[in-house]
Amino acid sequence: MFENIIISSNEIHSFIKGKYDEGFNYLLDITAIDYSEYVQTQEEEFALVYILRHKSFKKHIVIKAYVPIQEVETISDIFKGANWLEREVYDQYGITFKNHPNLRRVLNHKEFVGHPLRKSYPITKGQLLHEVDDLIDEMNNRLLSKDIICKLDSGLFGECNKDLMFLNLGPSHPASHGTIRTYVALDGETVEAAVSEIGYLHRGFEKSCENHTYNQIVPYTDRLNYCSAISNNIAFVKTVEDMLGVTLSKRAQAIRVMLLELSRIEDHVVCLAAVLVDMGGLTNYWYMYNPREDIYDLLSKLTGARLTNSYMRVGGMANDLYDGFEEDLKEVIKKIQYGVEQTLSLIKHNRIFHDRTQNVGVISAEDAINYAMTGPNLRATGVSFDMRKDAPYYGYENYEFDVVVGSVGDVYDRVMVRFAEIDESIKIIEQVMQNLPEGDVNIKDASITLPTKEAVYGTIEGAMNQFKLIFEGVKVPVGEYYGSIEATNGELGFFIVSDGSGTPYKVKVKAPSFTAMSAYPEIIEGAQLADAILTLGSLNIIAGEMDR
Amino acid sequence: MELDPHTLPTDTAITTTLDEAIGWARESSLWPMIFGTACCAIEFMSVAASKYDISRFGAEVVRFSPRQADLLIVAGTITYKQGPILKQIYDQMSEPKWVVSMGACACSGGFYDNYTTMQGIDEIIPVDLYVGGCPPRPEALLDALLSLQNDLRTNTYDPERHKDFKGALDNV
């Protein structure tokens, strides 16, 4: 359930504040649209889009405001999560936000000139960075807000009124996944202040989308959250299908549910394996990672690829399940259960594990919502928001499973929620496989799905049909639409603007990792350095999805 | 030169060249530094895990400090923002050192032909081996490792081999 509202640019702050008070206290996304090359002439060249979700989690609203002067009031005083989202809009579109606490680029580097998502920016115009941002002024502001005053000595930190050591965590650091940089001010082992810099894996997903047909984008979506590629495929094609107004066959829906849950398991095992390694528990890594290899084998057989599967298509999927899939799946599930069981036997009653994780890296439910955290990270704080229950799709309402919630919102809860979710996902997969409907997996519509190979090679209509679909793409009706699913890291949404052609006019990803990461500096301030590493691991930040 | 402990006579001296002896020693004690940024890094996790097990080839001592490593494996997309960091890591590694570019993105930018992705890491650092694939299968990376080992066994290490290389970040 959703509605679209158009407001004027000077009432953005007051209108959103009003909506916030009405209960729309969850900010999903902020983005802009550059209408300069759009088919229908719009009021202004640029529009801002705010997507909010109601606290019941059952409905969302899309608020649009045309911006004539390209400067609007910030809403980061209402939503903490808006801070980075507005920075991204500034970075990509050049729209500035008045009274923003820290308006600077977030994805592109500091020497970058121009705003790449503007239609006037050529897609291949790369710009070299010569020197990495030292983050000194950002850190200085952070320190000042904590009443720590440091002298700046030719651009570097000199003497402070507290004995501090400054340290870069990452980006080249195994626990930072190679792409996340956190600059910390340490007092002994305690993190006094932290600032995070992201964008090291910003590889231009959204700009690339504007240059490819809908089905060509599917492989790009694989590489958003590469730990669970299929769930990104599904989130994207589902949004496109919703725009087309088509409904998949029961069988296709059931297979998608099954694969979504399998991806969830695939993602959770690697997250848990990595967190436990960060804690020094290397044995668990082998127990958790080996079942992932078994999932790879199964998916290779099904899709032809281990990691980046590209299995979904608009209107269905590449092919049906192969004969014997069910038996293979059962074997894989047994191995997953064995791995989880073995790992839990090592940590469940392990004092070191409890001491390292409990009451560490805590975020309250209120803050988590304000930062627009979602998925297991939000559920760990005790908020039972799960799209599968609150806004069900693909018949999720017919499957029996529980939403797992934590109580404290610490590392322990985040880890244990993921362990329990693996069990729930297995329950769903078993229910799907028990009642897998018969039928086609692709819808029968020549304007959406490809004809059979026999038709392509045997008939002129088939050949033309195939040619048109491949070269021009699936034609999606003119419109703006936000669609989302419960992916492994939480609500993964796509906001798509279509101009009626086979290529999207604009695509924006609502990435769960992005907002989770924006909360990270605040979570680790006051914590021990070693716990900061653990907190990052437990948030399961996937750079491909965060930086896009 | 192949040394097989089962066929070696006891109390015997083996004559060889110093280069060959060093090459033999280096071959099975490569210490990789993983510059993992994206999907390929997940595949590297598989290479290191028990099924593919890189330790079978004597290269399992993964170091995340460039000072302690001699094999730089660049696994994942390198963006312009990441460029100076990769260059710094490479410069910090001491000789002898080798660079493996793992995956389409590191080799050529892959299908990210856009404003933010470096079109191959050889724009900034010299590369010894390219591994294609998006991502490459673990076997492909192991194959690269084996061919590097083969090279170390049969050829003399040439520290000058990249001396004419000039990267985009070199003269700043």
Boltz contact constraints between the chains, C-beta under 6 A:
constraints:
  - contact:
      token1: [A, 109]
      token2: [B, 81]
      max_distance: 6.0
  - contact:
      token1: [A, 116]
      token2: [B, 115]
      max_distance: 6.0
  - contact:
      token1: [A, 123]
      token2: [B, 114]
      max_distance: 6.0
  - contact:
      token1: [A, 125]
      token2: [B, 115]
      max_distance: 6.0
  - contact:
      token1: [A, 126]
      token2: [B, 80]
      max_distance: 6.0
  - contact:
      token1: [A, 126]
      token2: [B, 115]
      max_distance: 6.0
  - contact:
      token1: [A, 128]
      token2: [B, 80]
      max_distance: 6.0
  - contact:
      token1: [A, 128]
      token2: [B, 168]
      max_distance: 6.0
  - contact:
      token1: [A, 129]
      token2: [B, 80]
      max_distance: 6.0
  - contact:
      token1: [A, 129]
      token2: [B, 81]
      max_distance: 6.0
  - contact:
      token1: [A, 129]
      token2: [B, 83]
      max_distance: 6.0
  - contact:
      token1: [A, 129]
      token2: [B, 84]
      max_distance: 6.0
  - contact:
      token1: [A, 130]
      token2: [B, 172]
      max_distance: 6.0
  - contact:
      token1: [A, 132]
      token2: [B, 84]
      max_distance: 6.0
  - contact:
      token1: [A, 171]
      token2: [B, 85]
      max_distance: 6.0
  - contact:
      token1: [A, 172]
      token2: [B, 85]
      max_distance: 6.0
  - contact:
      token1: [A, 172]
      token2: [B, 89]
      max_distance: 6.0
  - contact:
      token1: [A, 174]
      token2: [B, 64]
      max_distance: 6.0
  - contact:
      token1: [A, 178]
      token2: [B, 36]
      max_distance: 6.0
  - contact:
      token1: [A, 178]
      token2: [B, 37]
      max_distance: 6.0
  - contact:
      token1: [A, 179]
      token2: [B, 37]
      max_distance: 6.0
  - contact:
      token1: [A, 199]
      token2: [B, 81]
      max_distance: 6.0
  - contact:
      token1: [A, 200]
      token2: [B, 81]
      max_distance: 6.0
  - contact:
      token1: [A, 200]
      token2: [B, 82]
      max_distance: 6.0
  - contact:
      token1: [A, 201]
      token2: [B, 37]
      max_distance: 6.0
  - contact:
      token1: [A, 201]
      token2: [B, 38]
      max_distance: 6.0
  - contact:
      token1: [A, 202]
      token2: [B, 79]
      max_distance: 6.0
  - contact:
      token1: [A, 202]
      token2: [B, 116]
      max_distance: 6.0
  - contact:
      token1: [A, 203]
      token2: [B, 77]
      max_distance: 6.0
  - contact:
      token1: [A, 203]
      token2: [B, 112]
      max_distance: 6.0
  - contact:
      token1: [A, 203]
      token2: [B, 116]
      max_distance: 6.0
  - contact:
      token1: [A, 203]
      token2: [B, 117]
      max_distance: 6.0
  - contact:
      token1: [A, 204]
      token2: [B, 114]
      max_distance: 6.0
  - contact:
      token1: [A, 204]
      token2: [B, 115]
      max_distance: 6.0
  - contact:
      token1: [A, 204]
      token2: [B, 116]
      max_distance: 6.0
  - contact:
      token1: [A, 207]
      token2: [B, 114]
      max_distance: 6.0
  - contact:
      token1: [A, 208]
      token2: [B, 114]
      max_distance: 6.0
  - contact:
      token1: [A, 223]
      token2: [B, 39]
      max_distance: 6.0
  - contact:
      token1: [A, 226]
      token2: [B, 39]
      max_distance: 6.0
  - contact:
      token1: [A, 226]
      token2: [B, 42]
      max_distance: 6.0
  - contact:
      token1: [A, 286]
      token2: [B, 50]
      max_distance: 6.0
  - contact:
      token1: [A, 289]
      token2: [B, 49]
      max_distance: 6.0
  - contact:
      token1: [A, 293]
      token2: [B, 51]
      max_distance: 6.0
  - contact:
      token1: [A, 307]
      token2: [B, 135]
      max_distance: 6.0
  - contact:
      token1: [A, 544]
      token2: [B, 38]
      max_distance: 6.0
